[in-house]
């Protein structure tokens, strides 16, 4: 191995260090030798650039202190980079739970660079003429360096001269600070601040002349004050510039430069008073302050295009008493300005500047009271006379936009947005509400009349393209207009806010009254100056939100609740609260059918899936959820609960699991890119949480017992979810599902349900939709007698092209895929366990395995030779897939014997009694035990 600093970040060595508690003796020796040689070669100065805990890790590795290193690594897994600080003048690192860990001063000593300061702006508001900044600021790992205000300060510092002006800082409570820190050890709630800049001070700044002043805050810490500039946010008042005009003609831009918060004082000699389109010409009127020389030219520039117009003097209106300004006019040909206009929805933005005889440019600042406007110059295209945050003129050619100019919230909790959208542009369009990261879409009704539109949004019952109306889940929801026959979102036109209305945001309102609880709060706000969005409040309360408070709930509230008597209740958790579905749903239905005297409590995550009206619903991670988990006599889950969870005496916890393994899982992933030795080492504990684990077949029993280190009981009952294929009322259910989805009669229903790809991720680390089917070609070939139900995996985020056009139906948000199996005539999948479930139907399957070699040999690995045992053809191209759908009779005949063998291997038992067996076993030996057990 190379003996250099690069070894500290090399993949092999870092992996050994990351998984040191699970490493072999040989790996530990390799790490120790590497670390020792590195320090011997370069000296301990090589550790200096590292973060404090990393220094400790490498020091312990070099000393061969394996037991200490194991404890430190485990602690950092729970809370990376977090530590305690001891010493008011000479700070030292102390690791939580390891106070007696012996470390030399050169390793444990903390320098200022080891204690970075976070200073985040959260709000900007005006109280009369006073400017008020709100936010939070803390030194990392020092949540409360001082219980008093002494030592805390705020200053404005001039960018050029360094002159400093002290401001009043008041400490506030800001729970967002703790949640945003992302760590579980420290509470930063008391690090909030409010800084007031009184009107008097603002006038003083203006009196000092043009310049830029940055806001900094200082916090007391070891060895003195820790000072840093305050940073902006991405959205809202703390993310956008604001312009304030003073009586002396100065402009104050309260805003941001290079992410830093500050005030820019401007005293522009020339300002744009108006900019309008008249008779095919863009006419700009500027005013020049008396005593200043007027510019000679106005330049409009975009890329290599530059248009110039001379400024010509205008005579003062008769009887005008305004001697403070002289006015000038510039004129541009609209045809020339729009000559190279791009097609479609592209935007072409022009920079406008004033120029004098010497050629120097001045920004085109807008006068107070300037009015923006729009001019339609071609079909679907407009010239926008716009402004930016700092109050400068912006010209842009763009797609004609729907612009909101009025926002109201009704007493019933409905949001009403109205605005202007020319009749000729609005014809044939619909309104889409799209989530900013999930890409989930709602199709909203819209009223159009006389070039105006009105959109009414019930945030607790927003309609989907296919499926039931559902509440808006937390996150930002953006509005778009889309052609009703558009194939995808590529030509969507964003809905924006009229610039004159930006000061009305944020708009906060309460939604409709909730069932069993208070109404949720919602906020209308903006991003990128005028892009409005709707954001529901998070489901968790302030004392439940964030890593720190989740730890407190687990360690205090949950354990307190465990000491209280068990309640006759069943808590259900399906896919972490993402769905009312799968085997937990069928257990619920069976308990309801039997009339078992228990309360039913369903877990719901922030995706807000549809839940049964008869059950009590609790938010995942809420105080009520921890109480239900601690006190419910029965808990039914299909995924792990958490390493911290331990079943209490008298409680039955049933793990129904959720698939038959084709792709490798658990310990069998060791050696693959997806393996985590830490996760694998924790499997025995994870599965000790459960009284028994449900298995659908002998194949799964063998693999899960080995791969998940299951030591306890496995009930090979079959999956409750697959009883639906054998239910006497399955045809009635299927008819109900068809009606709910509005499926056309007489068309063959194709269900496409692929799994996710671990190596396909968005920048946000959410899984991408890896779409390889040519849906347009498939619609052209199959659309007249087929419909395609597209079911994305719950972990995949992306738009489904063609959804809503009659062939493709996005059914991702439909509550339970089991219902979709009933209406499907054929299943298309890949390596998803859906194939094992659907085999119970005896209906044909096609396997779109375009990446079989990569998935099998590199990405995940498979348990058996899929090429020889698959109960249907393995297809590599979209064309092959469409051809197979056209020839299903031949496919069924060719694969009949394989299908029969596949069912024998993977679908036994399949008598429709799996749910009864699971419920009987769950209730056995308890207060709700049935009189006799089923077989």
QUITA-V108904 format. One record per helix or strand of 2 or more residues. SS is the DSSP state (H for helix, E for strand). FROM is the first residue (numbers start at 1). TO is the last residue. If there is no record, write none. Layout:
ss = <SS/SS>
from = <FROM/FROM>
to = <TO/TO>
This chain:
ss = <H/H/H/H/H/H/H/E/E/H/H/E/E/E/E/H/H/E/H/E/E/H/E/E/E/E/E/E/E/E/E/H/E/E/E/E/E/E/E/E/H/E/E/E/E/E/E/E/H/E/E/E/H/E/H/H/E/E/H/E/E/H/H/H/E/H/E/H/H/E/E/H/E/E/E/H/E/H/E/H/H/E/H/H/H/H>
from = <5/11/20/25/44/52/66/84/92/105/112/117/130/153/164/175/189/192/199/211/224/237/242/251/260/270/281/297/305/312/325/334/348/361/365/373/381/392/403/414/423/429/441/446/452/475/493/496/499/507/521/531/547/567/575/582/599/616/623/632/652/666/677/683/692/698/713/720/730/748/767/775/786/796/808/817/826/834/845/852/866/874/878/888/896/914>
to = <8/18/22/42/47/63/78/86/94/108/114/127/139/158/172/181/191/197/207/221/229/239/245/257/266/278/289/302/310/313/333/337/355/363/366/378/387/399/409/420/426/435/444/449/458/483/494/497/504/510/527/536/562/573/577/594/604/619/631/637/655/669/681/688/694/707/715/726/741/752/768/782/790/797/810/823/829/841/848/859/869/875/886/894/906/923>
